[in-house]
Amino acid sequence: MINTRKLFAALVTVSAAAALASCSSTGGAPESSAGGETAGGVDTPRYVVAMVSHGAPGDTFWDLVRKGAEDAAAKDNIELRYSSDPQAPNQANLVQSAIDAGVDGIAVTLPNAEAIGPAAQRAVEAGIPTVGLNAGMNEYAEYGLSGFFGQDETVAGTAAGERLKDEGAKNVLCVIHEQGNSSQEARCAGVKEGLGDSGKVELLYVNGQDLVSAQATMQAKLAQDPGIDTVFGLQAPVAMRAIDAVKDAGSDAEIATFDTNAELVDAIADGSVKWAVDQQPYLQGYLAVDSLWLAKRNGGTIGGGQPVYTGPSFVDASNVDKIAEAAKAGMR
């Protein structure tokens, strides 16, 4: 019997190696495309792929997803059309616009599957190869998507909670920056499950599109409850703001987070942030686009319809030096 987890891991490793080989120091592509008419490391027709995410403006996590998608597009001679909107109805409209434009493939996130899934299903019914990434692992198959690239948020959250338990955390503040995002709720629920009866987890909702406001909200909560010993962010920019919130509140809380960027990696290196749960957003974008190229070329899939896990893993003082170079290149 084939060990599917080993198979998925092998596929991720192979694609990651291809991603590394295709990286360029020239930076990202324009908003609506990646590469020119003669671009690509393959002698195949020029395809058009739309990637539609729920990324908010200024969220560096999505810069990593997009860079991975752009690198795969450059390798595969694909015109990449990237668009995003944090509001689910608007994101669904972007998916419909891609369908109407007759693209050759669509990669989409499903933070609110009920709102966005039907649009993705219409793409499938129109004969457009469609995959999910980042958010919606538990729902993508319901809408006929042929693959998914990301992490199981509950599993990742539980692993984080277990680590917090081992480190002696007792009072954890889990900071949700996108209210209504099921993936973020699942992360915090996982943290609570992993921590178990050894401590408590309290949710704090902040506006992730206004980091000044988010910092103020965290600072006020920390000043109100000096017993909080851990601030757990769900994205790197919020975690970076938590550093100042802890300091200004006179709190002794430590900071951990989901997801990384170059700034966050530096914060782990200098001890400002204790550790991060990494899901490799670059790889999510890369694999999603690469899988659509394969679907157009030979009808193949990566993962055989099952989710391909890009995480979780931990970035901490023990391995941050190895991650730093990739972070500087916009890959972690």
Protein Blocks (a to p, Z undefined) as FASTA:
>chain_A
ZZfklmmmmmmmmmmmmmmmmpcfebpadfkbgcdfkgcjbdcdddddddddfbdehiak
lmmmmmmmmmmmmmnopacdddddfbfklmmmmmmmmmmnopabdcdddfblmlmmmmmm
mmmmnopacddehiaplmmmmnopabdcdddfklmmmmmmmmmmmnopabdcdddfbghi
aklmmmmmmmmmmnmmmbccddddddfklmklmmmmmmmmmmmmmmbmbdcdfbfklmmm
mmmmmmmnopabdcddehidfklmmmmmnomambdcdehlmlmmmmmmmmmmmmmmnopa
ehihpacdfbdcdddfklmmmmmmmmmnopZZ
